Amino acid sequence: MDFSLTEDQQSIRDAVLSHCSQFSDEYWLERDHEGVFPHDFHKSMADSGWLGVAMPETVGGGGLGITEAAIMMQAVAESGGGMTAASSIHGPVFSMQPVALFGTEEQRQRMIPPVLSGDDRICFAVTEPDAGLDTTKLRTRAERRDGGYLVNGEKIWISVAQVANKMMLLARTTPLEQVKRKTEGLSLFFTELDRSTIDVRLIHKMGRHAVDSNLLFISDLWIPEEDRIGTEGEGFKIILHGLNPERILLGAEAIGLGRVAIKRAARYARERIVFDRPIGMNQGIQHPLAKCWAQLEAANLMVMKAATLFDRGLDCGVEANAGKYLAAEAGFEACHTAMLTLGGMGYAQEYHVERYLREVLIPRTAPVSPHMILNFLAEKVLGLPKSY
């Protein structure tokens, strides 16, 4: 049992923090104001090879694991870029796992390298307006035709669709009433985001303005059969292999965001003089910040445990969900405490902590709510009856 990073892992963390230091707090504040995708940051990470950290070397990746990807994404958020920086590259790091694991060699060579190089930008189109977390109730229909599928339906909360040219799409190929198990009959596709048949509508939201979220209205989208990943009807099983890594990465990002918030608050507390003494001398300031640090570091252990289990090919569903829950709660508390530490200036955009607080609500809410995670843990760990 070893709780420290290896020399190579520490090198990854240091290199990513150094790379991200090129993009200042003001850069991220400006992207937030403008609501413009951070194209230059995305390109710099792609050019440096970071997008493929967890992809096989045979397709141009780094051949490392989700543990190293989590270390990288944590450093990206911790650099001050927060969820904006992380979300701009989050998809390529985990979303291509289904292709790497279940795609044919032709698909892996055709689909993955352009994503890692930054030439292709992808969105992950699963969630629907009426289904929410009940993925088996998806209504988007992919009807088989000669040589492929004709797709119609709606998707919601699809990130990066404003700038993406590719999408990972989950759709029902067999109607729900015709399958024995509700998890059957869903198929996974990696295909073109054809804007002539897909209406992409921006959702205006509370934070992370530079990385868009969208509604997709799909009308007679043609997907050739060679763009289906794995066996028809097995998409739900395939996509599960991407869900645990997603939770792990989001947990790591929440911790990174919490860390930078606490670091900024502690610096302010050392420098801010009131009644002829730094406010950091007051235990009313010290204790909340110290508590947040402890909670973040404890959550980090669970996130890294989940990543390690995944990389060893072991079941990590409980740990991945628990890690995401603990990290998101600790990250939220850290960002909120940082804002309170700065007092009125914490509400000012120029001090950045209000942006951290807005952005940390993303991993706290998505892709699965804290309440659903607690339902899952109660059932899987405690053996309590399923509540949903």
Summary of the structure (lengths in Angstrom):
residues: 388
radius of gyration: 21.1
end to end distance: 36.4
largest distance: 79.1
contacts: 1376
relative contact order: 0.12
helix: 57%
strand: 14%
